[in-house]
Amino acid sequence: MKHHSLFQIILLCVFGAIAVAGVLVFSLAIGGGGSGASIGKVVIWGTLDKTAFDAVLQEVFQANPDMQGVSYVQKDAATYQSQLADALAQ
């Protein structure tokens, strides 16, 4: 019985070490971001008033110049869902 539990402990340690190594590899190699990273072009669709949304975006741009690529497009509420579904399908 003791031999079986020793095997389980060793197996769990091996899988634990692999999991920790995987997290470290992805966090160090892929993540990190670093400074100077800017956001590319982002278009936000919605049914809110464009002038109000643009005012909020201007405040965001002043606080964080990296967000200059973000824009808002006001869509008609009646056709918004079908336009969004079509855009996602493309």
The first five atom37 places (N, CA, C, CB, O) and aatype in JSON, in Angstrom:
{
  "aatype": [12, 11, 8, 8, 15, 10, 13, 5, 9, 9, 10, 10, 4, 19, 13, 7, 0, 9, 0, 19, 0, 7, 19, 10, 19, 13, 15, 10, 0, 9, 7, 7, 7, 7, 15, 7, 0, 15, 9, 7, 11, 19, 19, 9, 17, 7, 16, 10, 3, 11, 16, 0, 13, 3, 0, 19, 10, 5, 6, 19, 13, 5, 0, 2, 14, 3, 12, 5, 7, 19, 15, 18, 19, 5, 11, 3, 0, 0, 16, 18, 5, 15, 5, 10, 0, 3, 0, 10, 0, 5],
  "atom_mask": [
    [1, 1, 1, 1, 1],
    [1, 1, 1, 1, 1],
    [1, 1, 1, 1, 1],
    [1, 1, 1, 1, 1],
    [1, 1, 1, 1, 1],
    [1, 1, 1, 1, 1],
    [1, 1, 1, 1, 1],
    [1, 1, 1, 1, 1],
    [1, 1, 1, 1, 1],
    [1, 1, 1, 1, 1],
    [1, 1, 1, 1, 1],
    [1, 1, 1, 1, 1],
    [1, 1, 1, 1, 1],
    [1, 1, 1, 1, 1],
    [1, 1, 1, 1, 1],
    [1, 1, 1, 0, 1],
    [1, 1, 1, 1, 1],
    [1, 1, 1, 1, 1],
    [1, 1, 1, 1, 1],
    [1, 1, 1, 1, 1],
    [1, 1, 1, 1, 1],
    [1, 1, 1, 0, 1],
    [1, 1, 1, 1, 1],
    [1, 1, 1, 1, 1],
    [1, 1, 1, 1, 1],
    [1, 1, 1, 1, 1],
    [1, 1, 1, 1, 1],
    [1, 1, 1, 1, 1],
    [1, 1, 1, 1, 1],
    [1, 1, 1, 1, 1],
    [1, 1, 1, 0, 1],
    [1, 1, 1, 0, 1],
    [1, 1, 1, 0, 1],
    [1, 1, 1, 0, 1],
    [1, 1, 1, 1, 1],
    [1, 1, 1, 0, 1],
    [1, 1, 1, 1, 1],
    [1, 1, 1, 1, 1],
    [1, 1, 1, 1, 1],
    [1, 1, 1, 0, 1],
    [1, 1, 1, 1, 1],
    [1, 1, 1, 1, 1],
    [1, 1, 1, 1, 1],
    [1, 1, 1, 1, 1],
    [1, 1, 1, 1, 1],
    [1, 1, 1, 0, 1],
    [1, 1, 1, 1, 1],
    [1, 1, 1, 1, 1],
    [1, 1, 1, 1, 1],
    [1, 1, 1, 1, 1],
    [1, 1, 1, 1, 1],
    [1, 1, 1, 1, 1],
    [1, 1, 1, 1, 1],
    [1, 1, 1, 1, 1],
    [1, 1, 1, 1, 1],
    [1, 1, 1, 1, 1],
    [1, 1, 1, 1, 1],
    [1, 1, 1, 1, 1],
    [1, 1, 1, 1, 1],
    [1, 1, 1, 1, 1],
    [1, 1, 1, 1, 1],
    [1, 1, 1, 1, 1],
    [1, 1, 1, 1, 1],
    [1, 1, 1, 1, 1],
    [1, 1, 1, 1, 1],
    [1, 1, 1, 1, 1],
    [1, 1, 1, 1, 1],
    [1, 1, 1, 1, 1],
    [1, 1, 1, 0, 1],
    [1, 1, 1, 1, 1],
    [1, 1, 1, 1, 1],
    [1, 1, 1, 1, 1],
    [1, 1, 1, 1, 1],
    [1, 1, 1, 1, 1],
    [1, 1, 1, 1, 1],
    [1, 1, 1, 1, 1],
    [1, 1, 1, 1, 1],
    [1, 1, 1, 1, 1],
    [1, 1, 1, 1, 1],
    [1, 1, 1, 1, 1],
    [1, 1, 1, 1, 1],
    [1, 1, 1, 1, 1],
    [1, 1, 1, 1, 1],
    [1, 1, 1, 1, 1],
    [1, 1, 1, 1, 1],
    [1, 1, 1, 1, 1],
    [1, 1, 1, 1, 1],
    [1, 1, 1, 1, 1],
    [1, 1, 1, 1, 1],
    [1, 1, 1, 1, 1]
  ],
  "atom_positions": [
    [[0.82, -1.18, 0.0], [0.0, 0.0, 0.0], [0.87, 1.26, 0.0], [-0.93, -0.01, 1.2], [0.55, 2.24, -0.66]],
    [[1.97, 1.21, 0.75], [2.86, 2.35, 0.84], [3.53, 2.61, -0.51], [3.9, 2.13, 1.94], [3.77, 3.76, -0.86]],
    [[3.84, 1.58, -1.24], [4.47, 1.7, -2.54], [3.54, 2.43, -3.52], [4.85, 0.32, -3.09], [4.01, 3.22, -4.34]],
    [[2.26, 2.18, -3.44], [1.27, 2.82, -4.31], [1.19, 4.32, -4.02], [-0.11, 2.16, -4.13], [1.13, 5.11, -4.96]],
    [[1.18, 4.72, -2.77], [1.08, 6.14, -2.44], [2.37, 6.88, -2.81], [0.77, 6.33, -0.95], [2.32, 8.06, -3.16]],
    [[3.53, 6.21, -2.74], [4.78, 6.83, -3.15], [4.75, 7.11, -4.65], [5.96, 5.92, -2.79], [5.21, 8.16, -5.09]],
    [[4.22, 6.17, -5.42], [4.07, 6.37, -6.86], [3.16, 7.56, -7.15], [3.51, 5.1, -7.51], [3.46, 8.36, -8.04]],
    [[2.06, 7.69, -6.42], [1.16, 8.82, -6.62], [1.85, 10.14, -6.31], [-0.09, 8.67, -5.75], [1.67, 11.12, -7.04]],
    [[2.62, 10.19, -5.25], [3.33, 11.41, -4.87], [4.34, 11.8, -5.95], [4.04, 11.23, -3.52], [4.44, 12.97, -6.32]],
    [[5.08, 10.83, -6.44], [6.06, 11.11, -7.49], [5.37, 11.58, -8.76], [6.91, 9.86, -7.79], [5.81, 12.54, -9.39]],
    [[4.29, 10.93, -9.13], [3.55, 11.31, -10.32], [2.98, 12.72, -10.2], [2.43, 10.31, -10.58], [3.06, 13.51, -11.14]],
    [[2.41, 13.05, -9.05], [1.88, 14.39, -8.83], [2.98, 15.45, -8.86], [1.14, 14.46, -7.5], [2.77, 16.54, -9.38]],
    [[4.14, 15.14, -8.31], [5.27, 16.08, -8.34], [5.74, 16.32, -9.77], [6.42, 15.55, -7.49], [6.05, 17.45, -10.15]],
    [[5.81, 15.26, -10.56], [6.23, 15.4, -11.96], [5.24, 16.27, -12.73], [6.37, 14.03, -12.63], [5.65, 17.19, -13.44]],
    [[3.94, 15.98, -12.61], [2.95, 16.78, -13.32], [2.9, 18.22, -12.8], [1.57, 16.14, -13.19], [2.68, 19.15, -13.56]],
    [[3.12, 18.39, -11.5], [3.17, 19.74, -10.93], [4.34, 20.53, -11.48], [0.0, 0.0, 0.0], [4.2, 21.71, -11.8]],
    [[5.49, 19.88, -11.59], [6.67, 20.55, -12.14], [6.46, 20.92, -13.6], [7.91, 19.66, -12.0], [6.88, 21.99, -14.04]],
    [[5.82, 20.04, -14.36], [5.52, 20.34, -15.76], [4.57, 21.52, -15.86], [4.93, 19.11, -16.46], [4.74, 22.39, -16.72]],
    [[3.56, 21.56, -15.0], [2.6, 22.67, -15.02], [3.28, 23.99, -14.68], [1.46, 22.39, -14.04], [3.04, 25.0, -15.35]],
    [[4.12, 24.0, -13.67], [4.83, 25.22, -13.29], [5.77, 25.66, -14.4], [5.62, 25.01, -11.98], [5.85, 26.85, -14.71]],
    [[6.48, 24.72, -15.01], [7.38, 25.05, -16.12], [6.6, 25.63, -17.29], [8.16, 23.81, -16.56], [7.07, 26.58, -17.93]],
    [[5.43, 25.08, -17.59], [4.62, 25.61, -18.67], [4.15, 27.02, -18.42], [0.0, 0.0, 0.0], [4.17, 27.86, -19.32]],
    [[3.72, 27.29, -17.2], [3.29, 28.65, -16.85], [4.46, 29.62, -16.97], [2.72, 28.69, -15.42], [4.29, 30.73, -17.49]],
    [[5.63, 29.22, -16.5], [6.79, 30.1, -16.59], [7.19, 30.37, -18.04], [7.97, 29.49, -15.84], [7.52, 31.5, -18.39]],
    [[7.16, 29.35, -18.86], [7.52, 29.53, -20.27], [6.57, 30.51, -20.94], [7.51, 28.18, -21.01], [7.01, 31.43, -21.63]],
    [[5.27, 30.33, -20.74], [4.31, 31.21, -21.38], [4.35, 32.62, -20.8], [2.92, 30.65, -21.26], [4.17, 33.58, -21.55]],
    [[4.57, 32.77, -19.52], [4.58, 34.1, -18.94], [5.84, 34.87, -19.31], [4.45, 34.02, -17.43], [5.79, 36.09, -19.48]],
    [[6.97, 34.19, -19.44], [8.22, 34.88, -19.77], [8.4, 35.06, -21.27], [9.39, 34.11, -19.2], [8.87, 36.12, -21.7]],
    [[8.05, 34.08, -22.06], [8.3, 34.15, -23.49], [7.21, 34.9, -24.24], [8.44, 32.77, -24.06], [7.51, 35.72, -25.11]],
    [[5.96, 34.63, -23.92], [4.86, 35.21, -24.67], [4.38, 36.5, -24.04], [3.7, 34.23, -24.77], [4.17, 37.49, -24.75]],
    [[4.21, 36.52, -22.75], [3.67, 37.69, -22.06], [4.71, 38.76, -21.89], [0.0, 0.0, 0.0], [5.64, 38.89, -22.69]],
    [[4.55, 39.51, -20.84], [5.53, 40.53, -20.53], [5.19, 41.87, -21.12], [0.0, 0.0, 0.0], [5.47, 42.89, -20.49]],
    [[4.61, 41.92, -22.29], [4.19, 43.18, -22.9], [5.33, 44.14, -23.11], [0.0, 0.0, 0.0], [5.69, 44.43, -24.25]],
    [[5.91, 44.63, -22.05], [7.0, 45.58, -22.14], [6.48, 46.98, -22.41], [0.0, 0.0, 0.0], [5.28, 47.17, -22.64]],
    [[7.37, 47.94, -22.36], [6.96, 49.32, -22.6], [6.97, 49.59, -24.09], [7.89, 50.3, -21.85], [7.63, 48.89, -24.86]],
    [[6.25, 50.61, -24.47], [6.19, 50.98, -25.87], [5.17, 50.18, -26.67], [0.0, 0.0, 0.0], [5.02, 50.42, -27.86]],
    [[4.49, 49.27, -26.05], [3.48, 48.51, -26.77], [2.25, 49.38, -26.95], [3.12, 47.19, -26.03], [1.73, 49.93, -25.98]],
    [[1.78, 49.52, -28.17], [0.59, 50.33, -28.41], [-0.52, 49.46, -28.96], [0.9, 51.49, -29.38], [-0.29, 48.36, -29.47]],
    [[-1.71, 49.97, -28.86], [-2.87, 49.24, -29.34], [-3.05, 49.56, -30.81], [-4.15, 49.62, -28.52], [-2.91, 50.71, -31.23]],
    [[-3.34, 48.56, -31.59], [-3.6, 48.76, -33.01], [-4.97, 49.36, -33.22], [0.0, 0.0, 0.0], [-5.57, 49.89, -32.29]],
    [[-5.47, 49.28, -34.42], [-6.77, 49.85, -34.76], [-7.87, 48.99, -34.15], [-6.95, 49.96, -36.29], [-7.94, 47.78, -34.38]],
    [[-8.74, 49.63, -33.36], [-9.86, 48.96, -32.72], [-11.11, 49.76, -33.02], [-9.65, 48.8, -31.17], [-11.15, 50.97, -32.76]],
    [[-12.12, 49.11, -33.58], [-13.39, 49.78, -33.89], [-14.46, 49.17, -32.99], [-13.76, 49.63, -35.4], [-14.7, 47.97, -33.01]],
    [[-15.09, 50.04, -32.2], [-16.15, 49.61, -31.29], [-17.48, 49.93, -31.94], [-16.02, 50.3, -29.89], [-17.72, 51.06, -32.36]],
    [[-18.35, 48.94, -32.02], [-19.71, 49.14, -32.54], [-20.67, 49.2, -31.36], [-20.11, 48.0, -33.52], [-20.48, 48.52, -30.35]],
    [[-21.69, 50.03, -31.5], [-22.7, 50.09, -30.47], [-23.87, 50.94, -30.89], [0.0, 0.0, 0.0], [-23.87, 51.54, -31.97]],
    [[-24.87, 51.0, -30.04], [-26.07, 51.77, -30.33], [-26.13, 53.06, -29.51], [-27.31, 50.93, -30.07], [-27.13, 53.78, -29.56]],
    [[-25.07, 53.34, -28.75], [-25.02, 54.57, -27.96], [-24.75, 55.77, -28.85], [-23.95, 54.46, -26.87], [-24.29, 55.62, -29.98]],
    [[-25.04, 56.97, -28.33], [-24.82, 58.2, -29.06], [-23.34, 58.39, -29.36], [-25.37, 59.4, -28.28], [-22.51, 58.32, -28.46]],
    [[-23.0, 58.65, -30.63], [-21.6, 58.77, -31.05], [-20.93, 59.97, -30.41], [-21.51, 58.87, -32.56], [-19.76, 59.87, -30.02]],
    [[-21.61, 61.09, -30.3], [-20.96, 62.28, -29.73], [-20.59, 62.06, -28.26], [-21.88, 63.5, -29.86], [-19.52, 62.49, -27.82]],
    [[-21.45, 61.4, -27.51], [-21.16, 61.12, -26.11], [-19.99, 60.14, -25.99], [-22.4, 60.57, -25.39], [-19.11, 60.3, -25.15]],
    [[-20.0, 59.13, -26.84], [-18.93, 58.13, -26.79], [-17.6, 58.75, -27.22], [-19.27, 56.92, -27.69], [-16.56, 58.45, -26.63]],
    [[-17.63, 59.62, -28.23], [-16.4, 60.27, -28.67], [-15.83, 61.18, -27.59], [-16.67, 61.08, -29.95], [-14.62, 61.31, -27.46]],
    [[-16.71, 61.83, -26.8], [-16.23, 62.66, -25.69], [-15.48, 61.81, -24.66], [-17.41, 63.4, -25.02], [-14.45, 62.23, -24.14]],
    [[-16.01, 60.65, -24.38], [-15.33, 59.75, -23.44], [-14.0, 59.27, -24.04], [-16.23, 58.54, -23.09], [-13.0, 59.2, -23.33]],
    [[-14.0, 58.96, -25.32], [-12.77, 58.51, -25.97], [-11.7, 59.6, -25.95], [-13.05, 58.08, -27.42], [-10.52, 59.3, -25.79]],
    [[-12.1, 60.86, -26.11], [-11.13, 61.95, -26.06], [-10.45, 62.03, -24.7], [-11.81, 63.29, -26.38], [-9.24, 62.28, -24.61]],
    [[-11.21, 61.82, -23.64], [-10.62, 61.8, -22.3], [-9.65, 60.62, -22.14], [-11.73, 61.71, -21.23], [-8.6, 60.75, -21.51]],
    [[-10.01, 59.5, -22.73], [-9.14, 58.32, -22.68], [-7.85, 58.6, -23.45], [-9.86, 57.08, -23.26], [-6.77, 58.24, -23.0]],
    [[-7.97, 59.24, -24.62], [-6.79, 59.55, -25.42], [-5.84, 60.48, -24.69], [-7.2, 60.18, -26.76], [-4.62, 60.33, -24.78]],
    [[-6.4, 61.45, -23.95], [-5.55, 62.37, -23.19], [-4.83, 61.65, -22.06], [-6.38, 63.52, -22.64], [-3.67, 61.94, -21.77]],
    [[-5.51, 60.73, -21.41], [-4.91, 59.99, -20.3], [-3.92, 58.94, -20.79], [-6.0, 59.32, -19.47], [-2.93, 58.66, -20.12]],
    [[-4.18, 58.35, -21.97], [-3.34, 57.28, -22.49], [-3.22, 57.43, -24.0], [-3.91, 55.88, -22.11], [-4.09, 56.95, -24.73]],
    [[-2.16, 58.07, -24.5], [-2.01, 58.29, -25.94], [-1.91, 57.0, -26.76], [-0.79, 59.11, -26.18], [-2.12, 57.04, -27.97]],
    [[-1.59, 55.88, -26.13], [-1.5, 54.62, -26.87], [-2.86, 54.16, -27.38], [-0.9, 53.54, -25.99], [-2.93, 53.26, -28.22]],
    [[-3.93, 54.76, -26.9], [-5.28, 54.35, -27.27], [-5.8, 55.1, -28.5], [-6.22, 54.57, -26.11], [-6.99, 55.01, -28.8]],
    [[-4.96, 55.84, -29.21], [-5.38, 56.65, -30.34], [-6.03, 55.83, -31.46], [-4.21, 57.41, -30.89], [-6.78, 56.38, -32.26]],
    [[-5.75, 54.55, -31.54], [-6.29, 53.72, -32.59], [-7.71, 53.24, -32.33], [0.0, 0.0, 0.0], [-8.27, 52.5, -33.15]],
    [[-8.31, 53.63, -31.21], [-9.66, 53.19, -30.85], [-10.67, 54.18, -31.41], [-9.81, 53.05, -29.31], [-10.52, 55.39, -31.24]],
    [[-11.71, 53.67, -32.07], [-12.77, 54.52, -32.6], [-14.13, 53.87, -32.34], [-12.58, 54.79, -34.11], [-14.21, 52.68, -32.04]],
    [[-15.18, 54.67, -32.46], [-16.54, 54.19, -32.19], [-17.4, 54.43, -33.42], [-17.14, 54.9, -30.95], [-17.31, 55.48, -34.06]],
    [[-18.25, 53.45, -33.75], [-19.21, 53.56, -34.84], [-20.59, 53.3, -34.27], [-18.87, 52.57, -36.01], [-20.86, 52.24, -33.7]],
    [[-21.47, 54.29, -34.44], [-22.84, 54.13, -33.95], [-23.65, 53.36, -35.0], [-23.5, 55.51, -33.65], [-23.66, 53.72, -36.17]],
    [[-24.33, 52.32, -34.56], [-25.17, 51.5, -35.43], [-26.64, 51.67, -35.04], [-24.76, 50.01, -35.35], [-26.95, 52.0, -33.9]],
    [[-27.51, 51.44, -35.99], [-28.94, 51.5, -35.75], [-29.34, 50.32, -34.86], [-29.73, 51.5, -37.09], [-28.96, 49.18, -35.12]],
    [[-30.11, 50.61, -33.83], [-30.49, 49.56, -32.87], [-31.32, 48.46, -33.53], [-31.27, 50.17, -31.72], [-31.27, 47.31, -33.1]],
    [[-32.09, 48.81, -34.56], [-32.96, 47.83, -35.21], [-32.16, 46.8, -36.02], [-33.95, 48.54, -36.12], [-32.58, 45.65, -36.15]],
    [[-31.02, 47.23, -36.55], [-30.25, 46.32, -37.41], [-28.91, 45.93, -36.81], [-30.01, 46.97, -38.76], [-28.12, 45.23, -37.45]],
    [[-28.64, 46.36, -35.58], [-27.34, 46.13, -34.95], [-26.99, 44.64, -34.85], [-27.33, 46.75, -33.56], [-25.88, 44.23, -35.21]],
    [[-27.92, 43.83, -34.37], [-27.61, 42.41, -34.17], [-27.33, 41.69, -35.48], [-28.76, 41.73, -33.46], [-26.42, 40.86, -35.55]],
    [[-28.08, 42.01, -36.51], [-27.83, 41.34, -37.8], [-26.52, 41.81, -38.42], [-29.0, 41.59, -38.76], [-25.81, 41.02, -39.03]],
    [[-26.2, 43.1, -38.28], [-24.92, 43.6, -38.8], [-23.75, 42.99, -38.06], [-24.86, 45.13, -38.7], [-22.73, 42.64, -38.66]],
    [[-23.89, 42.85, -36.75], [-22.83, 42.25, -35.96], [-22.64, 40.78, -36.32], [-23.14, 42.39, -34.47], [-21.51, 40.3, -36.43]],
    [[-23.74, 40.06, -36.5], [-23.64, 38.64, -36.89], [-22.99, 38.5, -38.25], [-25.02, 37.99, -36.9], [-22.18, 37.59, -38.45]],
    [[-23.33, 39.38, -39.19], [-22.71, 39.34, -40.51], [-21.22, 39.64, -40.44], [-23.39, 40.32, -41.45], [-20.42, 38.99, -41.11]],
    [[-20.85, 40.62, -39.63], [-19.42, 40.98, -39.51], [-18.63, 39.85, -38.86], [-19.25, 42.28, -38.68], [-17.51, 39.57, -39.27]],
    [[-19.2, 39.21, -37.86], [-18.52, 38.09, -37.21], [-18.39, 36.9, -38.16], [-19.27, 37.68, -35.94], [-17.4, 36.16, -38.11]],
    [[-19.38, 36.71, -39.01], [-19.34, 35.59, -39.95], [-18.25, 35.8, -41.01], [-20.71, 35.43, -40.63], [-17.69, 34.84, -41.53]],
    [[-17.97, 37.04, -41.32], [-16.93, 37.32, -42.32], [-15.58, 37.08, -41.71], [-17.02, 38.76, -42.85], [-14.56, 37.26, -42.38]]
  ]
}
